[in-house]
Amino acid sequence: MPTLRIDSQTLAVGGKHNWSIQTRTLHGGTQEGVDVVEINNGKLCFAVLPTRGMGIWKGNCGDVRLGWDSPVKQPVHPSYVNSLENGGIGWLRGFNEWIVRCGLSSMGAPGTDTIVDNNGNALEAFLPLHGNIANLPAHTVSIEITDRELILRGEVDETMLFGPALRLHTEIRTEFGTGKLTILDTVTNLGDNPTEHELLYHVNYGSPVLEQGARFQAPFKQMAPRDPRAAEGVDSYDQYDAPLPGFVEQAYFFELAGKRGSRESLAMLKNATGDQASLLRFSLKDFPCFTLWKNTAGSKDGYVTGLEPGTSFPNTRRFERTKGRVITLAGGESRSTKLVIENLDTKKAVKSAEAEIRAVQKLSKAKVHPEAISRFSDI
């Protein structure tokens, strides 16, 4: 990618906001050859990685860092990631992004599934953790600057002969001077045959938003722990502790509630004092499943939580298919989704979001299952 810088000094748009867009290529070690597009709208800054499926590496909103401290310190070029490593969790070799997609043809836990080979025969195949999209480079990247916003577009293909032929077209939009970004994604089946599709957004936070006393909030109809380990913490699923070396991850599966007259929903992580938060907005039509991932391990081991809207839960694809949650795209068919991430930096803004969540929750009775349930988990 050629080095490029455009800013408020060279282009007179964006009013009084001191904005910029800059591209660069990283060098040294496993980051060698990773392209970065850094976007600053005058308040919100974030770095997009075209080399890694158009994921968002990290960000800042004012003085607040967005992202987390992974043991993986720099973006990793896909050529250094072997997804089959360590029993199918090699995807974690490159996992350090604030926002990373999982998919497109599969995502979730590693496991076997039945596919059709090049001779038309059923074949048992092993699908590794979270699919391929995060380790595929974009083949097309473009930038648009309007009077109101900055728009980064990219296309990433997950294709093979006698296999899935899926294309991700993404638009990452941010208005000047706001703490908000919008991800508009369209996945298209480029082939003539129907193909399966799964998509999940791993939106990850460490300190300072994540800290002892931080809280998760979302309106829901029902929630269940993923497994016995998560059931151990079900009574405090929405609360966070300080970093604890040796902590073993916990995950909780949600059927969220939506606003009356629409299927719009939201989920929020706020800090202990309630003056900083990150709010996700999305439609349950786009993302009917939601996962909360808690990994409050030692600060050097990856102290992090993930807010994860998805087309299904991150179980094996085989299990999700039995529950009717795996999408099939017909030949030439496209599916579009929208995810809005708002970074709130005042107590007033956080309280307003909390009131909105409470209003939606009043429309549904929230049921908390004390143990994993067969509807959500492979038990």
Summary of the structure (lengths in Angstrom):
residues: 379
radius of gyration: 20.2
end to end distance: 46.8
largest distance: 62.1
contacts: 1332
relative contact order: 0.15
helix: 13%
strand: 43%
